[in-house]
Each structure stands twice: as C-alpha cells, then as structure tokens.
Amino acid sequence: MDPIERKTPTKAMEESSEFITAIDDDEPTEEEFRASIRRSMRQALAGETRPADEALEEIRRELAGYADARQDH
C-alpha cells in the first residue's frame, strides 16, 4: 500500500473479516464481529473502561502464567 494511501475503517474491517474467515472457520461471522464492535463502542461511551496500564499488566501476568505452565510440562 502506498504510504500516503489511507484505508477507510470500513475497508480495513472488511479486509480483516475476510482474513479472519480464511484462517479459521471457528472465528465469528462478519455480523458477530460487527456486533462485538458495536457492543464495545457502547461500553466505551458508557464509561465502562479501565486504564490501559491495568489491562496490559493483567495480560502480562496471564502470559507469564502460561509460559510457566508450559515449562512445567
């Protein structure tokens, strides 16, 4: 893609949805994906969020636990 060319959010979402479908049939349908985005947007607009550093720390802990469990096997 030309560095100056910008994709519209709709085009990027369509391409992402096509890519997801090609990878795994167990992935959500396009409608399920869009519903998830709508639900997330409603939650964000309602203030149902938490600080990014808190969420990232939780992800780090989960990944560390996963790595530790794999080493034990």
NORHU-V304237 format. One record per residue. BURIAL is + if it has 24 or more other ideal C-beta (glycine too) atoms within 12 Angstrom, else -. Layout:
{{BURIAL} {BURIAL}}
//
This chain:
{{-} {-} {-} {-} {-} {-} {-} {-} {-} {-} {-} {-} {-} {-} {-} {-} {-} {-} {-} {-} {-} {-} {-} {-} {-} {-} {-} {-} {-} {-} {-} {-} {-} {-} {-} {-} {-} {-} {-} {-} {-} {-} {-} {-} {-} {-} {-} {-} {-} {-} {-} {-} {-} {-} {-} {-} {-} {-} {-} {-} {-} {-} {-} {-} {-} {-} {-} {-} {-} {-} {-} {-} {-}}
//
